[in-house]
Amino acid sequence: MDKHWLYSFLEKAFEEDAGPGDHSSLAVIPVDAYGQARLIIKEAGVVAGIEVAGEVFRFLEPEIRMEVFLKDGT
């Protein structure tokens, strides 16, 4: 994966779509808020894009921790 290309693409995409941010969220969620998420799959399928998803998360939050239990193609 070409991270330089991906980060350049993400920068442009977020500038276009997100602008200065979601004003409602910015008004009520503290800047230093911490959260976590878990993706739960209820039906059979094939997982794809985990490496790219990780890079998108790191683009937005360089200190993010991501624990992956499956490999792409699983």
Secondary structure per residue as TSV (DSSP state, phi and psi in degrees):
chain	resnum	aa	ss	phi	psi
A	1	M	-	360.0	135.4
A	2	D	-	-89.4	96.2
A	3	K	H	-64.3	-34.3
A	4	H	H	-61.6	-46.3
A	5	W	H	-62.8	-46.3
A	6	L	H	-60.3	-46.6
A	7	Y	H	-66.2	-35.5
A	8	S	H	-64.5	-43.9
A	9	F	H	-61.9	-46.5
A	10	L	H	-62.8	-40.6
A	11	E	H	-58.5	-46.9
A	12	K	H	-67.1	-41.8
A	13	A	H	-63.6	-44.8
A	14	F	H	-70.9	-32.8
A	15	E	H	-61.6	-42.9
A	16	E	H	-72.4	-45.5
A	17	D	H	-88.3	-38.0
A	18	A	T	-94.6	-28.1
A	19	G	T	55.7	-136.6
A	20	P	T	-77.0	-3.8
A	21	G	-	117.0	172.7
A	22	D	-	-82.3	111.4
A	23	H	H	-63.7	-34.6
A	24	S	H	-64.4	-47.1
A	25	S	H	-64.1	-43.2
A	26	L	H	-61.2	-31.6
A	27	A	H	-76.1	-27.0
A	28	V	H	-117.2	-14.3
A	29	I	S	-105.7	119.3
A	30	P	-	-60.1	146.9
A	31	V	T	-57.8	-34.2
A	32	D	T	-95.2	16.9
A	33	A	-	-63.2	145.6
A	34	Y	-	-118.0	141.2
A	35	G	-	-148.5	173.3
A	36	Q	-	-147.2	161.3
A	37	A	-	-140.8	154.3
A	38	R	-	-135.8	128.8
A	39	L	-	-93.7	118.5
A	40	I	-	-113.3	122.3
A	41	I	-	-102.0	130.3
A	42	K	-	-103.0	-9.0
A	43	E	S	-135.3	159.9
A	44	A	-	-62.9	147.6
A	45	G	-	-176.4	-172.7
A	46	V	-	-120.1	129.4
A	47	V	-	-86.3	137.4
A	48	A	-	-147.8	147.1
A	49	G	-	89.3	16.2
A	50	I	H	-63.3	-43.2
A	51	E	H	-63.3	-43.7
A	52	V	H	-65.8	-42.2
A	53	A	H	-58.4	-43.4
A	54	G	H	-59.2	-41.1
A	55	E	H	-67.9	-36.2
A	56	V	H	-63.6	-45.3
A	57	F	H	-61.1	-43.6
A	58	R	H	-66.9	-31.5
A	59	F	H	-60.8	-43.3
A	60	L	H	-78.7	-34.9
A	61	E	-	-144.3	93.5
A	62	P	T	-57.3	-25.4
A	63	E	T	-91.1	7.0
A	64	I	-	-61.8	147.4
A	65	R	-	-112.1	134.0
A	66	M	-	-133.8	122.9
A	67	E	-	-106.5	117.9
A	68	V	-	-108.1	131.5
A	69	F	-	-104.3	-14.8
A	70	L	S	-130.4	153.4
A	71	K	-	-96.8	155.2
A	72	D	T	-51.6	139.2
A	73	G	T	91.8	-8.4
A	74	T	-	-74.1	360.0
